């Protein structure tokens, strides 16, 4: 699986032919080819969503600047297939994962529950350790879905006026898993001001007790 390149080539690739430094020797590269990609495809290091790559037209990707050690690389190939695998990254070297069509994804179907008929439309939901996020106002409730490789994740929802809530959820191949995120009653503290900030569902209006009616 590993292609060993001369140290000089690895350093040049990571520094753009810059001066000789110690840092590139602690960083590695992971490359591979994803079969069946589309415009939404990506590959990234789990826990480091800043270390991300977009496949080219042939599905090839290369993630640079990965700290040496054991990491997980997640590849989102399309809406139905993804890949998640452990990789041992060595500084100054390139690890080639080869080609993959991935495995069937699991689905997180999200339900956000707000107290007192308050609105969650100003909120967002993200999967910790990944670049995946949804702005709720841009989607209908039945479209709040994440497609993920099998495994366990932390899902965080944030709604202005209601605060943030994180839940743990596990995805299984081809399975639809309902993820319920319920917000507590706002207490008026900063970030939890209630419907004065979050707004209300439908034609309801905000009442003095921070509920909607």
Secondary structure as GFF3:
##gff-version 3
##sequence-region A 1 213
A	DSSP	beta_strand	2	3	.	.	.	ID=ss1
A	DSSP	alpha_helix	7	15	.	.	.	ID=ss2
A	DSSP	three_ten_helix	23	26	.	.	.	ID=ss3
A	DSSP	beta_strand	27	34	.	.	.	ID=ss4
A	DSSP	beta_strand	42	45	.	.	.	ID=ss5
A	DSSP	beta_strand	48	53	.	.	.	ID=ss6
A	DSSP	beta_strand	60	67	.	.	.	ID=ss7
A	DSSP	beta_strand	69	76	.	.	.	ID=ss8
A	DSSP	beta_strand	81	89	.	.	.	ID=ss9
A	DSSP	beta_strand	94	100	.	.	.	ID=ss10
A	DSSP	beta_strand	103	104	.	.	.	ID=ss11
A	DSSP	beta_strand	106	113	.	.	.	ID=ss12
A	DSSP	three_ten_helix	115	117	.	.	.	ID=ss13
A	DSSP	beta_strand	124	127	.	.	.	ID=ss14
A	DSSP	beta_strand	133	135	.	.	.	ID=ss15
A	DSSP	three_ten_helix	136	138	.	.	.	ID=ss16
A	DSSP	three_ten_helix	141	143	.	.	.	ID=ss17
A	DSSP	beta_strand	145	148	.	.	.	ID=ss18
A	DSSP	beta_strand	151	159	.	.	.	ID=ss19
A	DSSP	beta_strand	163	171	.	.	.	ID=ss20
A	DSSP	beta_strand	176	182	.	.	.	ID=ss21
A	DSSP	alpha_helix	195	198	.	.	.	ID=ss22
###
